[in-house]
Amino acid sequence: MSSRSLAESIVERLRGLVDEYIVAIATRDSIMVKYANGEVTVTQAWRDYIVSVYMAKAGRIAVSTYTSRDPVDAVARTATLVEKLQPSPLYAPLPQPTGKPSSAMDPRVRDLSVAGDAVRIVEDVDVSGYGNVAGMVSLEYNNVHMLGSNGLDAGFEVTSFNGYMRVFRGESSGQWAWVSTGYEPRLALKAIDKAWELANLCSTLPLERVESGTYRVLLSPMVAGNLMEHVAFAASAGSVIFGLSFLQGRQRGDVIASEKLTLKDVPLNPSLPGYRSLDDEGVATRDKAIVEKGVFGGFLHNTKTAKLVGGESTGNAGWVLPRVFNIEVEGGSLREEELLEALGDGVYATNNWYTRFQNYLEGVFSTVTRDALIVVRNGKPVACSRRARLTGRLPELIANIEELSRERWPIQWWEVDTPSIVPHILVSKLGVTMES
């Protein structure tokens, strides 16, 4: 059964059971190649069928996801339960659809993904010259069609070429990631070169323990991407509703950051796999500044959160809460080779994980560094340090941005879930606590 036929069958069963619905049928073909000790260890290929259904009746809302290839009966059973729910304070009628079908699809990625052909990846992303390498490369082709009671009848297709690699040199390591909608082995090799460069640098420098304190810190795109994703998350009206935003109480036009920072949600960037011309409600998406030269551009809305504040959707649905599709941070004036000189005395954090918030409303966070943590004095790398914890408040972090690099990197991996294009970011002060 085709995706459209399946969607039509589900719609037929939903009529009379609920007042409103949107049915999204996604077919996803994927390949993953895993590496360890400089060799390919696992190749996998699979196809997923994902059926997502939004249902509303008398102000009650349910959203369900099914992975069966024939979920028609299961959807119908779920629909009979909607009237037993409590009315949602977030309910708003589905809007008239304004989005159009879209495609950001590389035929090479699609064809390799559908065929499950991992041989091409192994040949083109050759890690044999890098020594001890661990990581993964994935290709993915997504084809989605949506039908809704609001007249929505559109879809999109998008491809993804994504991965990360960690290079080891003795006790030292470096890691980098990449993402694109196109099949770009050179992009992958550039990222691996960067990881090798960092691992090699630390292997030649002495080990030094950094005393806990406040430092000037250079954030690599890996770290900056993670933290800017949290800033973007705070701009979702859903984050405000649930008390998870340090931007609560802010208004469009407020100065919230250094004038050096421009952070955008860019669903219409065809190079990033979050590309969409319509959101989950069928509303047309648009690129928009979350922060522009330090000035807050306003919260991101779907029709439900917009109704609460008397505004309009920004084309960022989420059926229940608003979302960010792709992130882009504008670059600055520095070339990458000038970054350490601009840092002067401080630390260069190249990777991180385990970002946690002690207080969402104040943006109080900590994150653990991973791989190369480089000590810099007088603009020169003089030592590497073991794992440390970066601590601070997001409002102060974005206010203390001094400079950004011209060159930007397309990043996505465990800790940067949203496809992002990010430069290096130099922050004038950030807490550094050494792990025991």
N, C-alpha and C positions, 0 to 999 in steps of 0.2 A: 504494500500500500504506500502511495506517495505521501509526502508530508502534507500536501494540501488536502488530499483525500482523507487522511487521518484527522486533520483539523476540522474538516467539514462534518465528519462522523461524530466527533465530540460535540461540536456546536449543535447538531441535530438533537443530541441527547440532553443538552443543557437547556434548550428552549422549554419554557414553562416551569423549570425547576429553580431558576435564578432570574433576577431582573437584568443583571449586567454580567458580561464576561469578556475576557480576552484569552485566547488559546494561542500559545507559542510552541511550535514544533521545531526542535533543533536536531540536526544530524551533525555529528562531530567525528571526523576522521583524524586520528593522531598517530604519530610515531615518536618514540623516545629512545635515544641512545645514551647509555650510561657508561662512564669511564671511571677507572680506578687504577692507581699505579701506572699511569701512562698507557693503559690498554682499554679497549672496549670490553666491558664485562656483561652487559645485557642490552638487547634490542627488543623493543616491544612495539606492537602495532595493534590498534583496536578501533572499533566504531561504537559510538554511544548514541542512543536515541534518548532525548530528554524532552519531556512534555511538561510544560509549565502552564498552569491555569489560574487565572484570577476570576473570582466569583463574588458577586454582591447581591444581597437581597434585603430590602427594607433597612438599609443602612448597616447591615452586617457584612463583614468581609472575610473571605478565606482565600489563601494562596497556597496551592499545592504543586508539588513536582513529582513526576512519575518517570521511571526508567524502563518500563515495559514497552515493547513495540506495539502493543494493542491494549492501551489503558482505558478504553471507552467506558467499560462497566465500572472501573474503579473511580473514574471522574464522576460518573453519575451518582455513585454511592456517596462520594464526598459532598456533592451538591445538595443532597437531601439533609445534610447535617448543618448547612449554613444557617438555617432559620433558628437553630438551637443556640447560636452564639449571641453574645451581648452586642448591641449596636456599637459601632466604632466611633469614637470622637473624631477620628481622622477621615470619616467617610466624606467623599465628594463625588458627584456624578462623573463618569468618564467623559473626557473632552472630545470634541470633534477632532478626528485625526488630521494632521497637517503635514506629517512626515512622508517622505517618498522612499521607495525602495533604493537600496544603495549597495555598492560593492567596492571593497578594497581587497582584491583577490589577485594573488600571483598564481598563474596557471601551473608554474613549476611546483610550488608548495602544494597546491591542490592535488596535482597528479601524483606526486610522491606520497602524500598522505593517504589518498584513496587506495593506491597500490600497496601501501605498507612497505615501501622500498627504502630500507635503512642503509643499503650499500652505498648509495650516492652520498649520504651524509658522512659516512665513515671515510670515504675517499676525499671529500671536499673539506672536511674539518679534521685535518690530519694533525694529531697531537704528538706524533712520534718524536719530534725534535725538541720537546719541552721537558723531557724527563718525567718526574713523578707528578702526574696530573690527575685530578679527580673532578667530576662534574657531570653535566648532562647537556644534551642538545635535543630540542623537540620541534617538530613541525605539526601544524594543526590547521584543518580546514573546517570552518563552521558555516552551515547553511541553515538559516532560520526563517520560518514563515509565521506570520501572526494574523489571526482573524478575530474581530471583536464585534460586540453588539453595538458599538459606537460607529460602525462603518469601517473600521480598520481592516485593511486587506493589503498587506505589504510585508516585505521582509528584507533581509540583508544577507550577504555572504562576506566572510572575511577570513584571511589566512594569517598565520603567525609563524615566525621563525625566531625561536627564543632559546636561551641557554645561559649557563654560567660555568666558569672553570676556576678551579683552585690549583695553583702551582706551588709545589713544595721544593725548597732548597735547604736541605738539612733540617734544622729546627725552625726555619723561617718559611712563611707562606704569604702568597698574595692571591686575591680573588677579584674577578670582574665579571660582569654580566652584559647581555645585549638583548635587544628585541627589535623586530621589524615585521611588517606585513609581507615583505619580499624575501626571496631566497637569496641571502647575501653572505656566503661563506667568508668573504673578506672582512665583514663586520665581526664575525665570530673570531677570526684569527687576530684582528686588531685588539679585541678584548682579552684574548689569551696572551698576546704580547704584553699588554698592560699588567696582567697578573704576574707574568714572568718577571717583568721589570721590577715590580715591587718586592717579590720574593728574593730576587737576586740582590737588590739593594740591601735588604735587611740581612742577608747572609754575609755581607761584607762589612757590616757595622757592628760595633760592640753592643752588648746587651746592657741596658740601663733602666733602673727602676725610677719612674717619675713620681715625685712627691705629690701627694694629694693637694689640690688647690685650684685656683682659677687661672685659666690659660687662654692665650690666643689659639684658636683651633681652625685648621683648614679641614673642611669636610669634603671628601671625595663625592662624586655623583652617586656612588652606592649609598653612602650615609645621608647625603643631602636628599636623595630621592626618598628614602624612608621617612625622614622628618617632614619634608614638604608634603608628602602624602597625608600625614597627620594634620597638617595645617589645612589642606583641602578638605579633609573629612570634617574638620571643625566648622567649615563654611556651609555644610549641609544643614538645612533647616531641621532635618530629623535629629541631628546631633544636638541642636539647641533644645528641641522638645524633650529629649531624654536626659538632659543635663550633662551632656558629654562634650560641650564646646566652650573653649576659652574665649570665643567671640560673642558669647551671650551678652545681649545689651548693646552691642555695637550696631552702628547704622551705616548704610552706604554713604561713602564720602569721608568716613572717619580715617584718620591717619593711624595705621596699626603696625607699620613696619618701616624699616629703612627705605629711603627712596630708591635704593639699588634693587629692591625686590619687585619683580613682576611675575606673578604666578597665575597660570591660566588653566581652565578646563577646555580641552580642545577635541571634542568628539568628531570634528570634521578634518582632522589630520589623517590623511590616508596612509601614512607611513607607520602608524601605531594601531595595534590590533583591537583597541577599544573603539575603533571607528564606527560611528552610527550616524545616519541622517534622521532617524526617528528614535524616540525613547520608548520605554516599556508601555506607555499609554498611547503611543502613536503620534505624539507631538513632535514637531520638527525640532531637531537639536540645533545649537549654534555655539560657536566658540565664544568664550567670555572670560574676562579677567576676574579672578577671585581677589587678587591684590594687583594694583597697577601703580608702579612707582611709589609703593608704600601705602597707597590709599585702598581701603576696602571697597570691593566692587559689589557687595551685597550677597545675600544668602542664596543658595541653590534650592529650587523648589520643584515639586511635582504639583498636580492640581490640588491634592489633599492639603499639603502644608501651605500652599498659596491661599487656599480658602480660609485658613486660620488667621492669616494676617491681612486678608483683603487684597492680596496681590495676584500675580499671574505666574503660571508655570514658566520656568526657565528652560524647559526641555531636558530635565534631569531625572525623570522618573525611571526607576523604582516604582513598582506597583503600589507599595505601601510607603516607602521613604525615598527621598532623593538620593542620587548617586553621582559619582564622578566617573567619566568615561576614560579620558586620557589627561595626563598632566604635562604641562610645558613650563619650564622656568627660563626666562630670557637670560641670555649670557651678558657678561660684562666687558670690561676693557682689557683684562689681563690675558696674555698668552700663558699656556700651561707651564712653560719653562720659567715664567716670572713669578709663579705662585709662592714658592718657598721664600724667595727674596722679600715678597710683600708680607709674608707671615712673620719674618724676622726671627723672634724667639717664641716658640710654641710647639704644638704637636700637630701632626698630620694624621688624621684618622681615615683609613682607607676602606674600612668595612665595619659593619655592625650587625647585631641581632638582639633579640629579646628586649625590644623597646616596650616599656611599661609606664603607666601613668599612676602616680600617687594621688593626683587631684586633677580631674579633667577640666573642671571649671576654671582653675588657675593655670592649666597647661603644664603642671609639674611632672616632669618625665625623667626617666633614666634609660640608658641603653648601653649595651656591653660591646666594646670594640672586639673585632675579630681580625685575624691575619695581621698584616703589617701596621704597626703603630709607630710612626717615625718621630723622633725627637729632633727638633730644628733649632739651631742657634745661629744668629747672624746670617740668616737666610740659607744655611747649609745643613743638610742632614748629617747628624753627628752620632746618632745611636738609634737603636730600636728598643721598644719596650714590650713587655708582655701585656696581657689583657688588662684593660682598665674600664671603668664605668664613666660615661659622660652624663652629666646631670645638669638640669636647668629648668627654665620655664619657656614654653614656646613663645609667649609674647616678647620676652627679652631676647630670645634667640633671633627672631626675625627683625627686631629693632636694632640688633647689634651686627647686622650684616654690613661688612665694609666693602667687599669686592666680590666679583664673580668672574670666572674664566670665560674667554670668548668661546672656546671649544666646549661643546655639549655632547653628552653621551645618551643614547637610547637605552634605558635600563628597565628590566623587569626580572625579579627572582623572588625567593621566599619572602624577603623583607620589603620588597617594593612590589606590591600586588597589582597596582594600577600601572599600566604602561606609561612610562615617563621619559621626557627628554630634559636632562638636568646638567648644569655646569658644576664645577667645583665652587664651593661657597666658603669665603673667609669670614669668620666670626670673631669679633674683638675680644669676647670673653665667654667662657663656658667652663663649668665645673668638671674636673677630672679627678676621679677617685680610683686609686689602685686596688685591684682585686687581691685579696689575701691568698 
